[in-house]
Amino acid sequence: MLRWALRVVSRGLSAPRPCWRWRTVGTAGPCPAPSAVVSPQVRAMAEGPRAAVAGQTKRLNSGAEVAERLEENGHQNKRLKGGADEEGAEDQGKKSPKRKIVLLMAYSGKGYHGMQRNVGSSQFKTIEDDLVSALVQSGCIPENHGEDMKKMSFQRCARTDKGVSAAGQIVSLKVRLIDDILEKINNHLPSHIRILGLKRVTGGFNSKNKCDARTYSYMLPTFAFAHKDHDVQEEVYRLDKETLDRVNKLLSCYKGTHNFHNFTSQKGPRDPSARRYIMEMYCGEPFVRENMEFAVIKVKGQSFMMHQIRKMIGLVIAIVKGYAAESILERSWGEEKVDVPKAPGLGLVLERVHFEKYNRRFGNDGLHEPLEWTEEEEKIAVFKEQYIYPTIINTEREEKSMANWLSTLPIHDFNSSAVEMQANNKNSKNSSDLEGSDGCGDDSD
């Protein structure tokens, strides 16, 4: 019936075919013209599918545009459901609207068990414990959301580990944009944790997933590079240019994509996730603090696995000091198991996280700012000088973590076989292994 109706409508008022039908019982006669036969109900039945097809085509053609808008606005169903909140609904009185933002954080990690909060566990204090408390007390987030930050779409960019500091950590979340928001949050934070900047971002932004790369620094006393056969006094040692050039030559070997299964734990040589891309790695010019010379190594990579940075630096130190041959670098990227020493955690700092793809897509759309912190650079530098560098220097002088670690290098057998390695690892499980990862990435712990 429907197909016949469509054919009739498409013919319009064209001349009818000769046909006969029974007008009344037993009486034959010619068919009326099609226009006379098609009732309004039949015409509607015919036009309905056409309208549906046209509407479906229109929706398909606009699909790409909708997909692009999802990133900016978040999921549409969530936006519609939470529209009242987004525009500033009433909750125990008038409140500011909730908006998706990122916060630029700097902190000294000494005394904390890393960045990530362990809800329900007060035994191990983390940076996020103090941050969430300050957000609640300042009125940025509801008090009942403090125990479940997923309700605020909270996400950290990097899971810095026990004792690890940060000068450019980024967290994303929804907050109430109250007046003087940074000042009010900082008023409820200890002085060694600061919020240095805030920017609005798209509704679907996730600080971890949208991060393209991370830059870490590692501050260490330069006597770590003194050759093992030279008797050096820690406070009077000064790094010469020739040794610095050799350090940088070795560090540059890490650039590019390599299999870093020997630089982490729980990764086999054929695990695809052990392949990581390093963009740059170098050691800067040395400087003197508290009568001791220090230098800072910087490394930029897409992501890092557990202990990866500390082992990369530890192996270079072992080579420069004369405990291992340079050829061990090439060996470490192969399937063979290689004994790679892990440098102390003190000195590791999350310097900066990068959002290049996001900036290209949304940084100049007229609605959002690029996630760059040029105006905050001076505040970052001041914070490092006041809180991060003094903590590293004073802890090194008091606890001698680098000097104590260097004394363990002769124990390593850099030419040992895989079988010997496994036996040694079982017998010499170091308690420092429990300190966790170098701070970020999809599989760092």
C-alpha positions in Angstrom: 0.0 0.0 0.0 2.8 2.4 1.0 4.8 1.7 -2.2 1.7 2.3 -4.3 1.0 5.6 -2.6 4.6 6.8 -3.2 4.3 5.9 -6.9 1.0 7.8 -7.1 2.3 10.9 -5.4 5.4 10.9 -7.6 3.3 10.8 -10.7 1.3 13.8 -9.5 -1.6 14.6 -11.9 -0.3 12.7 -14.9 -2.9 11.0 -17.1 -4.3 7.9 -15.5 -3.9 4.4 -16.8 -7.2 2.9 -18.1 -8.4 0.5 -15.5 -11.7 -0.8 -14.2 -12.9 -1.4 -10.8 -16.2 -2.2 -9.2 -17.8 1.1 -8.1 -20.8 -0.6 -6.7 -21.6 -4.3 -6.3 -21.8 -5.8 -9.8 -21.2 -2.4 -11.6 -17.9 -1.9 -13.5 -16.6 1.6 -14.3 -13.3 3.5 -15.0 -11.0 4.4 -12.2 -11.0 8.0 -11.0 -7.8 10.1 -11.5 -5.0 9.4 -9.0 -5.5 12.7 -7.3 -9.0 11.8 -6.6 -8.0 8.3 -5.3 -5.2 9.4 -2.8 -6.7 10.4 0.5 -5.0 12.8 2.9 -4.1 9.9 5.1 -2.3 8.0 2.3 -0.5 11.1 1.2 0.8 11.6 4.7 2.0 8.0 4.8 3.9 8.6 1.6 5.4 11.9 2.7 6.5 10.6 6.1 9.3 8.3 5.0 10.6 11.0 2.7 10.8 13.5 5.5 12.5 10.9 7.8 15.1 10.1 5.1 15.8 13.8 4.6 16.1 14.4 8.3 18.5 11.4 8.7 20.7 12.7 5.9 20.8 16.1 7.5 21.8 14.6 10.8 24.6 12.5 9.2 26.0 15.5 7.4 26.2 17.5 10.6 27.8 14.5 12.5 31.4 15.8 12.1 30.4 19.2 13.4 28.7 17.6 16.5 31.8 15.5 17.2 34.0 18.6 17.2 31.7 20.4 19.6 31.7 17.5 22.1 35.4 18.2 22.9 34.5 21.8 23.7 31.3 21.3 25.6 31.7 17.8 27.1 29.0 15.1 26.5 25.7 16.7 25.5 23.6 14.6 27.8 25.7 15.6 30.8 25.4 19.3 29.7 21.7 19.1 29.5 21.3 17.3 32.7 23.7 19.6 34.6 22.6 22.7 32.8 21.1 24.3 35.9 24.4 23.8 37.8 26.4 25.1 34.9 24.5 28.4 34.9 24.6 28.8 38.7 21.7 26.9 40.3 20.7 27.6 43.9 22.2 25.3 46.5 21.8 26.6 50.1 21.7 30.1 48.8 23.2 31.8 45.8 26.4 30.4 44.4 28.9 31.0 41.6 28.6 29.0 38.4 30.7 25.8 38.0 33.2 25.9 35.2 36.0 23.6 33.9 39.4 25.0 34.7 43.0 24.0 35.2 45.2 25.0 38.1 49.0 25.5 37.9 50.5 24.1 41.1 53.9 24.2 42.7 54.9 22.3 45.8 57.8 20.8 47.8 57.2 17.1 48.1 59.2 16.5 51.2 57.1 14.8 53.9 54.4 13.7 51.5 53.7 10.3 50.0 53.3 11.7 46.5 50.6 13.7 44.7 47.7 11.2 44.5 45.3 11.0 47.3 44.3 7.7 49.0 40.7 8.3 50.1 40.0 6.8 53.5 43.7 6.5 54.4 45.0 9.1 56.8 48.3 7.2 57.4 50.0 8.5 54.2 49.5 12.2 53.6 49.5 13.4 50.0 49.6 16.8 48.2 46.0 16.2 47.1 44.8 15.9 50.7 45.8 19.5 51.3 44.6 20.7 47.9 41.1 19.2 48.3 40.8 20.5 51.8 41.7 24.0 50.6 39.2 23.8 47.7 36.4 22.9 50.1 37.3 25.5 52.7 37.6 28.3 50.1 34.1 27.5 48.8 35.2 26.4 45.3 33.7 22.9 45.6 30.8 21.6 47.7 31.9 19.9 50.9 30.1 16.7 50.1 32.1 16.4 46.9 35.4 16.5 48.7 35.4 12.7 49.3 34.6 11.9 45.7 36.4 14.4 43.4 35.1 12.5 40.3 31.9 14.5 40.8 34.1 17.6 40.1 35.8 15.9 37.1 39.1 16.1 38.9 42.2 14.8 37.2 45.9 15.4 37.9 48.4 15.5 35.0 51.2 13.5 36.7 51.4 11.3 39.8 54.5 12.6 41.4 55.9 10.2 43.9 57.0 10.2 47.5 59.2 13.2 48.2 59.1 14.4 44.6 58.4 18.1 44.1 56.8 20.0 41.3 57.1 23.5 39.8 54.5 23.1 37.0 51.9 20.4 38.0 48.5 20.8 36.3 45.1 19.6 37.6 41.8 19.9 35.9 38.4 20.1 37.6 35.1 22.0 37.8 34.9 24.7 40.4 32.7 27.6 41.4 34.4 30.7 40.0 34.3 32.7 43.2 35.9 36.2 43.5 39.6 36.2 44.3 39.7 32.5 43.9 43.5 32.0 43.8 44.0 34.1 46.9 41.2 32.2 48.8 42.6 28.8 47.9 46.2 29.7 48.8 45.0 31.1 52.2 44.0 27.5 53.1 47.2 25.9 51.8 50.6 25.6 53.6 53.3 27.9 52.2 55.1 25.0 50.4 52.1 24.4 48.2 50.9 27.2 46.0 48.4 27.7 43.2 50.2 30.0 40.8 47.7 30.2 37.9 44.2 29.4 36.6 42.8 29.1 33.1 39.4 28.2 31.6 39.4 25.0 29.4 36.9 23.1 27.3 34.2 21.1 29.0 35.7 17.8 27.9 39.3 18.6 28.9 41.3 16.0 30.9 44.7 17.1 32.1 46.2 13.6 31.9 44.8 12.5 28.6 45.4 15.8 26.8 49.0 16.1 27.9 51.5 15.6 25.0 54.7 15.5 27.1 56.3 16.1 30.5 59.5 17.8 31.4 61.4 16.7 34.6 64.5 18.1 36.2 66.9 16.3 38.4 69.2 18.3 40.7 72.3 16.5 42.0 75.7 17.4 43.5 78.4 17.4 40.8 80.7 15.1 42.8 78.4 12.3 41.6 80.4 12.5 38.3 83.9 12.3 39.9 85.8 9.2 38.6 85.8 6.3 41.1 89.7 6.3 41.1 89.9 9.9 42.3 89.7 10.7 45.9 87.4 13.7 46.1 86.1 15.9 48.8 82.4 16.5 48.3 82.3 20.2 49.1 85.4 21.3 47.2 84.8 19.2 44.0 84.1 21.2 40.9 82.9 19.7 37.6 85.3 20.4 34.7 84.1 21.1 31.1 85.5 17.9 29.7 83.5 15.8 32.1 80.3 17.9 31.6 80.7 17.4 27.8 80.9 13.6 28.3 77.8 13.6 30.5 75.8 15.5 27.9 77.1 13.2 25.1 75.8 10.2 27.1 72.5 11.8 28.0 71.9 12.6 24.3 72.0 8.9 23.5 68.6 8.6 25.2 67.0 10.8 22.6 64.5 9.1 20.3 62.5 5.9 20.8 64.0 3.1 22.7 63.0 0.0 24.6 63.3 1.0 28.3 62.3 -2.3 29.8 65.6 -2.4 31.7 64.8 1.0 33.2 61.6 0.0 35.0 60.0 -2.9 36.8 57.3 -5.3 35.7 58.0 -4.7 32.0 59.2 -7.4 29.7 61.5 -6.8 26.7 58.7 -7.5 24.3 56.1 -5.4 26.0 55.1 -2.6 23.5 54.5 -0.2 26.4 58.2 -0.3 27.3 59.0 1.7 24.2 59.2 5.4 25.1 60.0 8.5 23.1 62.5 11.0 24.6 62.6 14.4 23.0 65.6 15.9 24.8 67.9 15.3 27.8 70.9 17.4 28.9 72.8 18.7 31.9 73.0 22.4 32.5 76.0 24.5 33.7 76.9 23.8 37.4 76.3 26.3 40.2 77.3 26.6 43.8 74.8 26.5 46.7 75.8 26.3 50.4 79.5 25.8 49.4 78.5 22.7 47.4 78.4 22.5 43.6 75.2 21.3 41.9 73.9 20.8 38.4 70.4 20.2 36.9 69.6 17.5 34.3 66.5 18.1 32.3 64.6 15.5 30.3 61.5 15.9 28.2 59.5 12.8 27.0 55.9 11.8 26.1 55.6 9.8 29.3 57.8 8.0 31.8 57.5 4.6 33.6 58.2 3.7 37.2 61.8 4.6 38.1 62.7 5.3 34.5 64.3 8.8 34.9 66.2 7.8 38.0 67.6 4.7 36.3 68.5 6.7 33.1 70.5 9.1 35.3 71.9 6.3 37.5 73.3 4.4 34.5 75.0 7.6 33.1 76.6 8.2 36.5 77.9 4.6 36.6 79.5 5.1 33.2 81.1 8.4 33.9 82.5 7.2 37.2 84.1 4.2 35.5 81.9 1.4 36.8 80.3 0.5 33.5 81.4 0.7 29.8 79.5 3.0 27.4 78.4 -0.1 25.4 76.0 -0.9 28.2 73.6 1.7 26.9 73.1 -0.2 23.6 72.8 -3.5 25.5 70.2 -2.1 27.8 67.8 -1.4 24.9 68.0 -5.0 23.7 66.2 -8.0 25.1 69.0 -8.9 27.5 68.4 -8.2 31.1 70.9 -5.5 32.3 71.6 -4.4 35.9 70.7 -0.7 35.8 71.3 1.3 39.1 68.6 3.7 40.3 69.7 7.1 41.4 68.1 8.6 44.6 64.6 10.1 44.5 65.8 13.4 46.1 66.3 16.0 43.4 63.5 14.9 41.0 61.1 17.7 40.1 58.2 17.9 37.7 59.1 21.1 35.8 56.4 21.4 33.2 53.6 19.6 31.3 52.9 20.3 27.7 49.6 20.6 25.8 50.7 21.4 22.2 47.8 19.6 20.4 45.2 21.2 22.7 46.7 24.7 22.2 46.6 24.3 18.4 43.0 23.2 18.5 41.5 25.5 21.1 44.2 28.0 22.2 43.2 30.6 19.6 39.5 29.9 19.1 38.5 33.2 20.8 37.0 31.4 23.8 39.9 29.7 25.5 43.5 30.6 26.3 46.5 28.4 25.3 47.8 26.4 28.2 51.1 28.3 28.5 52.3 30.1 31.6 54.7 32.8 30.4 53.3 35.3 32.9 53.7 32.9 35.7 57.4 32.1 35.0 58.7 34.6 37.5 56.5 33.2 40.3 57.6 29.6 39.4 61.3 30.6 39.6 60.7 32.4 43.0 59.0 29.3 44.4 61.8 27.0 43.3 64.4 29.2 45.0 62.4 29.5 48.2 61.1 26.0 48.7 62.3 23.3 46.2 66.1 24.0 45.9 66.7 24.6 49.6 64.8 21.4 50.4 67.0 19.4 48.0 70.2 21.1 49.2 69.6 20.8 52.9 68.4 17.2 52.7 71.4 16.2 50.7 73.8 17.8 53.2 72.0 16.3 56.2 71.2 12.8 54.9 73.9 12.5 52.2 71.5 10.5 49.9 73.8 10.8 46.9 77.0 10.0 48.7 75.4 6.9 50.3 74.0 5.7 47.0 77.3 6.1 45.2 78.9 3.8 47.7 76.5 1.0 46.4 77.7 1.2 42.8 80.6 -1.3 43.2 78.0 -3.9 44.3 76.4 -3.9 40.8 77.7 -6.3 38.2 77.1 -4.5 34.9 78.2 -7.6 33.0 76.0 -10.1 34.8 73.8 -12.5 33.0 70.0 -12.6 33.3 70.1 -15.6 35.6 72.6 -13.9 38.0 70.5 -10.7 37.8 67.4 -12.6 39.0 69.2 -14.2 41.9 70.7 -10.9 43.0 67.3 -9.1 42.8 65.7 -11.7 45.1 68.5 -11.4 47.6 68.8 -7.6 47.6 65.4 -6.1 47.5 65.9 -2.5 48.3 63.4 -0.7 50.5 63.6 2.4 48.3 61.9 0.4 45.6 58.7 1.0 47.5 58.9 4.7 46.9 57.1 4.4 43.6 57.4 6.0 40.2 59.0 9.0 38.6 55.7 10.6 38.5 53.5 10.3 35.4 52.3 8.4 32.5 49.5 5.9 31.8 51.2 3.1 33.6 53.2 4.8 36.3 52.4 3.7 39.9 
